[in-house]
Amino acid sequence: MPLDLALRDKILAAVEAGFDEQVAYTQELVRFASTRGQEHTVQDFIFRAMKQRGFTMDRFAMDKEAIAAHPGGAPFSDTHSEAPIVVGIHRPREEKGRSLILQAHVDVVPAGPADQWKHPPFDPVIEGDWMYGRGSADMKAGSAANLFCLDALRRIGMQPAATVYVESVVEEESTGNGALMTHLRGYRAEAALIPEPEYEMLARANAGVLWFQFEVRGIPAHVREMGTGANAIDAAYRVVAALRNLEEQFNLEKAGREHFEDDPHPINLNIGKIEGGDWASSVPCWCRVDCRVGLYPGVTAKETAQRIEDCIREAARGDSFLANNPPKVTFNGFWAEGYVLEPGSEAEAVLARAHEAALGKPLKSFMTAAYLDTRVHALYDKIPALCYGPMGENIHAFDERVSLASVKRITGAMALFVAEWCGLESIEA
């Protein structure tokens, strides 16, 4: 049942009353340089914050064997995070409403050269409406909102009348195994909400993601005798050219795919990292290239991986050197399918009402070609998986920042959503 106007206004006022504290908490999160494998301390911080709020706490490690056995599990590598997953559990006095998962990731991508940032990347400076810092938008503002939307309800003496799992995960930026681990741990609810920076819109569909690496071995030589060697870096460029042709083919296949066919380039192949050679005056005998490519919903990671392997194999066969020295291909990260959030769920209807009440405009949806942890809940829990969050800029780039006014609006919408979806009961019986 939609919230009455008096309760709605009371909840939004409670969000406003706690917003300074929410901003300060978000700044604390941003100060943790929680790049891949370095998330232990921020997870400890969040564990304590939830425990202080009275949540029942669960902290657990990744189960490598269980993840490997799951079709949505990504390969482990030497750089895979060993930080724990943290879940805070709210249980009502009496289960009357619908259960909910609120999830956020705390891992952030590397900051890059600090001298290209306006402010140090892990110093959450506020200028006007913007909070700067790596992870400010993606997605520590969302992590804070998960707690503070519930704090707003407590501020008016209320709490959800249903079980709520607040999940803090890692590995979102590299495998998606953290969110998958919550599924494998057994956490289930009737809907999930993940407040990624989605420009105050609902992600209707997203692309799957595959990470892979290929390595070329060449023949070293002194540059004065360069013709007697084989340049592995030059050969890697030729492989990249073949992969660009495959990328073009992937994009031609958008025809007839709802949510994707109107996008000019929905499937992106990113050459994300290249390293090779040992000496400027030696013909390089090795080159490794790390890549990321998207895939349409309904296309399996296994199918796309096979096409990548076939593409590289065919390119090698047509190359005078690589035909006898084929590149080695390794899948070393994301192995994740995309999903579509079908319209018409009651959860989406509740979010739409909450959004319009908090923001004063109808809820819009869009397709994002990025990976989203909501795929776990959509594909494997088979529940409404809502990815919806604040305005951010320069995500994965220099001077990442999040709009504080937008964070406040989204937190208000989230509090209203929880109130209607889960129902409310008084904190004191």
Residue, then its C-alpha position, 0 to 999 in steps of 0.5 A: m500500500p502506498l505511503d500516506l503523505a504525512l509519513r512520506d514527509k516525515i521520512l524525507a525530513a528524517v533523511e535531511a536531518g541525518f544527512d550531515e552525518q551521512v556525508a561524514y560517513t561517506q568521506e570516511l569510506v572514501r579515505f580507505a584506499s580499497t583497491r583490489g585486495q586492499e579492502h580488509t580495513v574498510q570492511d572492518f569499518i563497515f562491520r563495526a558500523m553495522k554492529q553498532r546499529g544492532f544488526t546481526m553480523d556475518r563475516f565470511a571468506m570466498d569459497k573458491e571451490a563453490i564459486a568455481a563450480h557455479p556457472g556464473g563464477a569467475p576464475f581466481s587469479d593471483t590478484h583476486s581479493e581475499a578480503p571478507i564479505v560482510v552482511g548485516i541482518h535486520r530481523p523484525r519483531e514480526e515478519k509482516g512485509r517483504s524481505l530485501i537485499l541492500q548491497a554495495h561494493v567497496d572495492v575501487v579501481p586504481a587511481g592512476p597518477a595522483d598528479q592528474w587529480k585535482h585533489p588527492p584521490f583518497d582525500p574526499v574534498i567537498e566543493g559546492d555540491w560535489m564530493y571528490g575521490r576515488g570511489s566517491a560515486d562508484m560506489k561508497a556513496g551508495s554503500a553509505a545510503n544503504l545504512f542511512c536510509l535505514d537510519a532515517l526510519r529509526r530516527i522516526g522510531m520505525q524499522p522495516a517489518a521484514t528481514v533486510y540483508v545489508e551486504s558489503v562485497v568486494e570483487e565487483e570491479s574484477t570478477g563479480n565473485g563477491a556478490l555471487m558469494t552472498h548467493l552461495r552463502g544462502y542469502r535470499a530475499e524477495a527483491a534486491l536494490i543496489p545503489e550504483p551511480e546510475y544518474e537517478m535512473l533504473a538500469r533496465a538492462n546491462a551487458g555481461v563482461l568477460w576478461f581475458q589476457f593473451e600472451v605472445r612470445g617472440i624471438p629476441a635479438h639486438v636491434r642491429e640485427m632486428g631482422t633475425g628476431a621477431n617482435a612480440i609487441d608488433a605481433a600483439y598489435r596484429v592480434v588486437a587488429a583481429l580482435r577489433n574485427l570481432e568487436e565490429q561483428f559483435n556490434l552488428e549482432k545488436a539488431g533485434r536485441e531490445h535495449f541494445e539495438d539503438d545504442p551506436h556501440p553497445i559492445n566494447l572491447n577495451i585493451g586495458k593493459i599492455e606490457g612487454g619487452d625487457w630492454a629498449s635496444s632488444v627486440p622484445c620476446w614477450c608481450r601480454v595484453d589484458c582485455r575486457v569485452g561486453l556480451y549481450p544478455g542471453v549470450t553465455a560467457k562460454e560462447t563469447a570465450q570460444r569466439i575470442e579463442d577462435c578469433i585469435r587462433e585464426a589470426a595466428r594461422g594467417d600470420s607468418f610468425l604466429a602460425n608457428n608461435p600461437p598466442k596463449v589465451t587466459f580468462n582471468g577475471f569476469w565471466a559474467e552474463g548480462y541480464v534484462l529487468e523485465p518491467g511490471s514487477e511490484a518492486e519496480a512499481v514501489l521504487a517508481r512511487a518512491h522516486e517520484a515522491a522524493l525527486g518530483k519526477p517519473l522514474k526513467s530506465f536505461m541500458t548500461a553497457a557496464y557490469l552490475d552485481t544485480r546480475v546475481h540476483a536477477l539470474y540466480d535468485k530470480i528476483p526483481a534486481l533494482c540498480y538505481g543510484p545517484m549522479g556521479e561523474n568521471i567514474h573510473a577516471f581522474d577527479e571522480r565525484v558524486s553529487l551530494a544533492s543527488v545522494k540526498r534525493i536517492t537516500g530519500a527515495m530508498a528510505l521510502f522504498v524500504a518503508e513501502w516494500c518491507g512495511l514498518e513497525s515501531i522500534e519499541a513494542 
